[in-house]
Amino acid sequence: MTDNDSGDFHERIRQNFTRQAALHTLGAELTRVGRGLVEIELPFDVKLTQQHGILHAGVISAALDSACGLAAYSVIDAEASVLTIEFKVNLLSPGRGDRFLFRGEITKPGSNIIVADGRGYAIGDGPAKLIASMTSTMMIIRGREGISG
């Protein structure tokens, strides 16, 4: 992805995931880590729904943002970190399913800015259904107090 040595990004991503209390609140699990790709899954929980009983758009956005952000850690140097500076979410279908899969993939790595695309899927009876897509822009952070990878 980049010429930067990202070190053992697998462990770094796992540790970063573990520190994200919001993801634990959602019941999220880190299920796949690869260079430029991260998958997060979460089970259906009525506490995460909106008034119609479907997965809340805020939950979908948070999970996609986290998947994209964590994927970015696989393409940056070990001393750097990332912060999301912009994203757009398209909600394509109601979030109905037994489980949900959120995949973040790096589209354009860079030395200052990274672009990632995310896809959210509902898993239940039958094939997985695409429920959301995201395009995310992240800024690489180095040497900033209070922000570390």
HELIX and SHEET records of a PDB file:
HELIX    1   1 PHE A    9  THR A   18  1                                  10    
HELIX    2   2 ALA A   21  LEU A   26  1                                   6    
HELIX    3   3 VAL A   46  LEU A   48  5                                   3    
HELIX    4   4 ALA A   57  ALA A   72  1                                  16    
HELIX    5   5 TYR A   73  VAL A   75  5                                   3    
SHEET    1   A 6 GLU A  29  GLY A  34  0                                        
SHEET    2   A 6 LEU A  37  PRO A  43 -1                                        
SHEET    3   A 6 ARG A  99  LYS A 108 -1                                        
SHEET    4   A 6 ILE A 113  ILE A 123 -1                                        
SHEET    5   A 6 LYS A 129  ILE A 141 -1                                        
SHEET    6   A 6 SER A  81  LEU A  91 -1                                        
END                                                                             
